[in-house]
Amino acid sequence: MGFRWFCLGVFALGLTGGGIALPSAAETGEKQQFDSIFLRLVGEGSTVPTEPAGSGGGLTSLGDAVLLLTHEGKIFSARSARDIEGLAIETPDNGLAAYRRVAELERYQNFTFMFHWIRYNDILYYRSDSEHGLLLSYTEFNEENECYVNAIAALVLNPEIRSAEELSARREDWEVVYRTRPCLPLKEQWRAIEGHMAGGRIAFEAPATVYLASGDYHWDGIYAPEVIAQDPDKHYGKVMAIDLASRQARVVSIGHRNPQGIAIDRNGQLWVAEHGMRGGDELNRVIEGANYGWPEETLGTKYNRLPAPNTRSYGRHETFAAPTIAWLPGVAASNLTLIKGFHESWDGDLLMATLAGKSLFRIRVRDDRVVFAERIEIGKRIRYVHQHSDGRLVLWTDDKSLIFLTVAVQSFVTEFMDDYIANADYDDIQRNQIKVALGRCMECHSFEPRVHTNSPSLAAMFGASIGSTDYRGYSEALKGRDGRWSRADLAAFLEDPAAYAPGTTMPDSGIDDPFILEQLVNLLEAVGNTAE
């Protein structure tokens, strides 16, 4: 799977209205292509600046707009990469200012404070039988008790609101509907609050249930003296279910580490994507009352390569509920979403974002098992993947790129080649031989114009200057060769690449039939003339 970045645009900012930084309507022109097995995706993106530095946040949809929540609590609306605006919505106080004050107290002088980890983790538009609104999850610091929780706040919207532009809110307009228990004390070991281990992703199930993937904040017996993921009375390392009507919460499952993704599939099954240690990233099918083992069982190791302490079955995960699939080495799983109405070859699949993996994983589940997990390289740390109400996929990355993905319109070239071969004066044996020879070419080369991911595209090679495409892997032999690709040059190169350009990385084509060789050159000439 490959990708190609065409150009990179930076979103311009202006300051308007209410002291909130709003992006201007800048033309970015940024385009990308990403290959998967069944589809080619086209992306268009812009950079959304955030301040202070950090990572996190989430995406949801309201009407025809995508809402972006950044790690520091700003909310933007976007209809495309060229149409992004800041909204006049203050988010609930997460206690960051209080946390900074407490960090100055003498009794905490030996503690390590990472302020960018007190962050907002997810945003979700919901509609119940009686209301609609926004839900926000975040790490909340309590100054009075000098402790912290995973919190969910709700902003109930006026029934008449249908678009993002109608939204506005003050900090006090939000109501906290849930806080994890107990409030955790600051840690002297490692870091005081490890908000990057909060999990904090949320999913909504009608009529009024919110599921929270709550991380253990590194209270795991490794980075803190106490293990809390196995304690049913502590709402950390758990999947929680919160009833919005009654505000009552219950533990659904235990033994999770840092569940960064949560989604409900089309059969109503709940799934979480879990960020492991060194290895052991997991996709778990959540069963009511199940125990997924952390930290007593894991398919990862400590980052120093030593086994996690007190594991029951080293490298086996045989005691507790096993993951449906695990990634070794780890890919740093982030969030998870269900695909529907995007393309028939993808619909019903789960799509998982990754950080270290810099990829999407399209996961097909059948009969509660994973059939495949297709990796689609993006080349950026993907914090969040979301499917918009109009079907487009939207990515939020750690370098602050907001990228809209659609299915690429297939090129005319493949259809042209099929017609050319079908209508040429070949017998069935010759036609099959030419298709086999083309198949060898396409193991490395694309016939799509300007797609030079693994090797130069063959779509417009005939008549082009030798070694002149944007492909970055040309050998010195071809980069230093003058002239253009003529019929004679193409025939000589295909027949014996090493003799034509000593030192070339092009392997022997294995085509030794003069007739097949001539027909390939004819086809390259025809495709090149058509591509022009």
Buried (B, 14 or more C-beta within 10 A) or exposed (E): BBBBBBEBBEBBBEEEEEEBBBBEEBEBEBBBBBBBEEBBBBBBBBBBEBEEEBBBBBBBBBBEBBBBBBBBBBBBBBBBBBEBBBBBBBBBBBBBEBBEEBBEEEEBEEBBBBBBBBBBBBBBBBEBEEBBBBBBBBBBBBEEEBBBBBBBBBBBBEEEBEEBEEBEBEEEBBEBBBBBEBBBBBBEBEBBBBBBBBBBBBBBEEEBBBBBBBBBBBBBBBBBEBBBBBBEEBBBBBBBBBBBEEEEBEBBBBBBBBBBBBBBBEEEEBBBBBBBBBBBBBBBBBBEEBBBBBBBBBBBBBEEEEEBEEBEBEBEBEEBBBBBBBBBEBBBBBBBBBBEEBBEEBEBBBBBBBBBBBBBBBBBBEEEEBEBBBBBBBBBBBBBBBBBBEEBBBBBBBEBBBBBBBBBEEBBBEEBBEEBBEEBEBEEEBBEBBEEBBEBBBEEBBBBBBBBBEBBBBBBBBBBEBBBBEBEEBBEBBEEBEEEBBBEBBBBBBBEBEEBBEEBEBEEBEBEEEEBBEBBBBBBBBBBEBBE
